[in-house]
Amino acid sequence: MFKRFKFLLTVLFSTLLTISVMTACNANQNAGSGSGSRTVTMATSADYPPYEYVDSSSGSQEIIGFDVDIAKEITSRLGYDLQIQNIDFNGLVSALQTKRADFVMAGMTPTPERKQSVDFSRIYYEAKNTIVARQGSNFRTTDALKGKTVAVQLGTIQEGVAKDLNEEKNLGLNIKPLNRINEIIQELKAGRIEAAIVEDTVAKGYVESNPDLEFNTIPNAGEAGSAIAFPKGSELTAEFDRVLGEMIENGKVEELVSKWFSTSVPAAK
Ligand code: ARG
């Protein structure tokens, strides 16, 4: 009888020991980096060099860019593995709402409307809008767009800017919302649209690789910065924002700005 009890006690003890060792290992993996840590999924619209684009030059088809470098730095410092998902810009907010992605980095601007559906980190980069058109068009102000066919990326603040020009300035633009920036550039080159509203650093890259195009910067009407977006109430928001804040403080973001924004990045033609 006593022997049996002793045996049971030994089994119980070793089971407990195994469980506690396993839990300790798990805790370790969550805290550290490398294999076994939690994978977080970032959704982006990789049509936006130098923020995010598919690296076709190396043949790897990897998504790279300013946002991707920031995401890699934050996730590695927090001990997460990073997975990137490429979807159209217009689907990004709903990818967060349906929890198909843990966060979005896509040069996304925090707007009051988006803030109703998702949470944002602090802003890490400020941009301006430009008018992109064929060489010689000379559209220097938004008034010059009166009555023109103008493309914008669907679901972006640029679409909002175009709508405001019609509502507030009565410019009578024929607005063409398209899913991807590449399509906008193609439509412009083919003469099917007369202009597009695109953010400055992105416009610069596309114009450099398409000498038949030009761009002119226009004053910002509303918000224009980029921030990281999260599903409402996500536990990632606070820790990501903290590391992002440190990266702004210690010059890491500045370093990445000069890495990606001062040299020409090969934009798709
Ligand atoms: N900043 C603009 C916005 O939030 C445009 C961003 C477009 N981003 C992209 N990856 N295509 O609406």
Residues whose N, C-alpha, C, O or C-beta is under 5 A from the ligand:
A	BS01	LIG	S45 Y48 F89 A106 G107 M108 T109 G155 T156 I157 Q158
